[in-house]
Amino acid sequence: MRRGPDGRRSVARLAALLYPFVAAAMAINIFLLGLMGQAVGLPALTPVTSLGLGIVTGIPATWLAGRWLRSLIEEAEDGQ
């Protein structure tokens, strides 16, 4: 993977690759959270609502996952 001008791997590139997976995971987690919310009297979330919220919340979650993955890659490269 290419490195940026500062010699570090680009979080944006990692995030672009990870976004579909992270957004899907967020949608599933939100849907399951909505199901658990029924136990305390909250209305159930529809799958479409959960998917929409997963797409929106997937953006910051993907950025965090990209930063975490970049740190793991750099740690592995430093250990060689």
N, C-alpha and C positions, 0 to 999 in steps of 0.2 A: 504494500500500500504506500502511496506517495506521502511524503512529509510536506508540511507547510513551510513557509519562509523562516519560521522560528525553529525548525528542526523537529517539531512534534507532529504526530499524526493528527489529521483533521477530525475533530468531533463531528462536524457537519457531514462528512462522508460516511462515518460510522452510523450516524443517526439516520441518514437516508436509507441505508441498508436495513437498519433495525426497525424503522417505523411501522411497517405492516404487522410485524410480529408483536411489537409492544402495544400498538393500538388494539389489536385483537385480544391480547391478554387483559388489557384494561377494560374492554367491553365485557368480557366474561366475568371479571372480578366485580364490576359494577352491577351486572345482572344478578350475580349470586348475593351481593350485598343487599340488593332490592328484595330478594327472596327472604333473606334473614330479617329484613326490616318489617316484614309482615307479622313477625312474632310480637312486635311491639305496637302493632296497629297502623303501620304506614301502608300506603297503597303499593301494590306491586308495580314494578317497572316493566314496560313492554320490551321485547328484544330490540325493536327499532330505536326506542329511547336509549337503551343501554349502548347500542352501537354508536349512536350520535354522541353520547357522552364519552364513549371510549375513544372516538376519533379526536375529540377536543382535548381530553386529558392525556391522550397518547403523546402529544407534542412535548410537554415538559418531562414526562416520564422517559421518552426516548432520548431527550437531551441528557438527562441524568444517567441513563444506561450507557450512552455513548462516552460520557466522561469516565464512568467506572471502567468500561471496557478498555478505553485508551490507557488508563492508569495500570490495568493488568498487563497490557501489551508492553508498556514501557518497563514495568517491573521485571517481566520475563526477559526482555532484551538486555537489561542491566545485569541480570544474573548470569549471562552467558560468558 
